[in-house]
Amino acid sequence: MLFASTLLSAALLMLASVTALPQHEEGGLMGRQSSCPSGSFRANTTACAPCPAGNTCSGGRNRPDPCDTGLYQPNTGSTSCLRTPPGFFTNRRGSAMPTPCPAGSYQPYSRQAFCYGAPRGRFQQQTGKSFVCATCCGWATTMNNNNVNPVKCGGAAPFAWPNSGDGCISRPTSCTPAATCAQAANGTCHSNFSFTAGQTIRG
C-alpha cells in the first residue's frame, strides 16, 4: 500500500513538471516571442516597442539591428536603412543622420563612410558638397590636401595657371588673373570650374 502511494505521488509530480514547461501553442511562450510586427522589437516579456532611429527591425526579435556604415535611418519603426547621399558620410553603425563633408573635403558617391580631401589645385569652401572647385587663374592652393580657400598670387610671384597645384609663379601666363576665386552662395564654382572623382575639369 505504501509502495502504491509513493508511485502515485511520483506520477503526479512528473505530470506537474510537464505542464510547467514552456508550451508551443499560440499564446504560449513561443507565440509571445514571435508576435511583434515588422518595424518593432520585443522590448520586454510583454510588450513590443517601435524600432529606434538608426536601426531596423524585422519583428519577432529581442533587439534592433543597427544600420551599417554608409547607411542611416532617421525614422522610428523602420525595416530598412537609407543610403548616405553624395556630399555626406556615415562612419558609425546605428546612425540616425548622415554627416555633411566638412569644408575642404567632398564625396561624389553615395553610401560612403568618409570624405575625400580637396587635393592640390582644388578647394571646397562649403560643407556637404559632392565636388571640389579648381583654382582660378592667378590663384593657388597651399596644401596637398583638404584645401578650404585658395590664395591670390601677388608680390614677386603674381601669376598662376588655372587649376594650379604648383603654387604661384613669377612668369606671366596666357590667362588674365581672376579678381576672385570664391564659390557662389549656392556652392557653384567660379566660372564653373568644378571637379568630381572620375571626371575632368570643365570651364
C-alpha positions, 0 to 999 in steps of 0.5 A: 500500500505504501509502495502504491502511494509513493508511485502515485505521488511520483506520477503526479509530480512528473505530470506537474513538471510537464505542464510547467514547461514552456508550451508551443501553442499560440499564446504560449511562450513561443507565440509571445516571442514571435508576435511583434510586427515588422518595424518593432522589437520585443522590448520586454516579456510583454510588450513590443516597442517601435524600432529606434532611429538608426536601426531596423527591425524585422519583428519577432526579435529581442533587439534592433539591428543597427544600420551599417556604415554608409547607411542611416535611418532617421525614422522610428519603426523602420525595416530598412536603412537609407543610403548616405547621399553624395556630399555626406558620410556615415562612419558609425553603425546605428546612425540616425543622420548622415554627416555633411563633408566638412569644408575642404573635403567632398564625396561624389558617391553615395553610401560612403563612410568618409570624405575625400580631401580637396587635393592640390589645385582644388578647394571646397569652401562649403560643407556637404558638397559632392565636388571640389572647385579648381583654382582660378587663374592667378590663384593657388592652393597651399596644401596637398590636401583638404584645401578650404580657400585658395590664395591670390598670387601677388608680390614677386610671384603674381601669376598662376595657371588655372587649376594650379597645384604648383603654387604661384609663379613669377612668369606671366601666363596666357590667362588674365588673373581672376579678381576672385576665386570664391564659390557662389552662395549656392556652392557653384564654382567660379566660372564653373570650374568644378571637379568630381572623382572620375571626371575632368575639369570643365570651364 
